[in-house]
Amino acid sequence: MFSFNNILNLNMRIYLKKFGTTLISRQNGREAFAALQSQLTALSQKEDLELDFSGVITFSPSWGDEFLSPLIKQYGSRLILINTSNPSVKATLELLEKINRMATRH
């Protein structure tokens, strides 16, 4: 998909592996979401938010619901998910898209 944001590098990329390679439990998801908030204040209205799943081994629906669902609601089409080929990541993303009734950009 062609995007001027990609050419101009107007994306903020967050590497989820900084929260660990095994992303499980609601509590851990809530804590990761809270920790991310200070970084998100630097995101301009013209920037997309990229979440990079490289290095993530396990991505549970409970962690994803606490971390990703609020981001889907807040950023909508500005949220881009990359490196999502891991089966655990794929399955959880499909479930969260159904729950939130929203598709994410991969």
PEQUIFEN-V846260 format. One record per pair of residues at least 12 apart in sequence whose ideal C-beta (glycine too) atoms are under 8 Angstrom apart, sorted by sequence separation. I is the first residue (numbers start at 0). J is the second residue. D is the distance in whole Angstrom. If there is no record, write none. Layout:
BEGIN
i = {I I}
j = {J J}
d = {D D}
END
This chain:
BEGIN
i = {80 18 92 18 50 50 13 48 83 80 71 79 80 81 13 67 78 79 80 48 75 78 79 11 47 58 68 72 11 50 52 53 59 63 67 71 76 48 50 52 53 56 58 63 72 11 47 48 49 50 51 52 55 57 58 68 71 11 31 35 46 47 48 49 50 51 52 56 60 63 64 68 47 49 55 59 63 71 22 28 32 52 55 58 9 20 23 28 31 32 58 60 64 11 13 15 16 20 21 22 24 27 28 31 60 9 10 11 13 15 20 21 22 23 25 28 29 52 9 10 11 12 13 14 15 16 20 22 24 25 28 29 32 9 10 11 12 13 16 23 24 27 28 32 10 12 14 15 16 23 25 14 15 22 25 4 22 4 4 15 22 2 18 10 12 0}
j = {92 31 105 34 67 70 35 70 105 103 95 103 104 105 38 92 103 104 105 74 101 104 105 38 74 85 95 99 39 78 80 81 87 91 95 99 104 77 79 81 82 85 87 92 101 41 77 78 79 80 81 82 85 87 88 98 101 42 62 66 77 78 79 80 81 82 83 87 91 94 95 99 79 81 87 91 95 103 55 61 65 85 88 91 43 54 57 62 65 66 92 94 98 46 48 50 51 55 56 57 59 62 63 66 95 45 46 47 49 51 56 57 58 59 61 64 65 88 46 47 48 49 50 51 52 53 57 59 61 62 65 66 69 47 48 49 50 51 54 61 62 65 66 70 49 51 53 54 55 62 64 54 55 62 65 45 63 46 47 58 66 47 66 79 81 104}
d = {7 4 8 8 7 7 7 7 5 5 7 8 7 7 7 8 6 5 5 5 7 7 8 7 8 7 6 7 8 7 7 8 8 5 6 5 7 6 7 7 4 7 5 7 8 7 5 5 5 5 5 5 6 5 5 7 6 5 8 8 7 7 7 8 7 5 5 7 5 8 6 6 5 6 8 7 5 6 6 6 6 6 6 5 8 6 6 4 8 5 8 5 7 6 7 6 8 6 6 6 7 6 7 5 7 6 6 8 7 6 5 4 5 4 5 7 5 5 5 5 5 4 5 5 6 7 7 6 6 7 3 8 6 7 7 7 8 7 4 7 6 8 4 8 5 6 7 8 6 5 7 7 5 4 5 7 7 7 5 8 8 8 8 7 8 8}
END
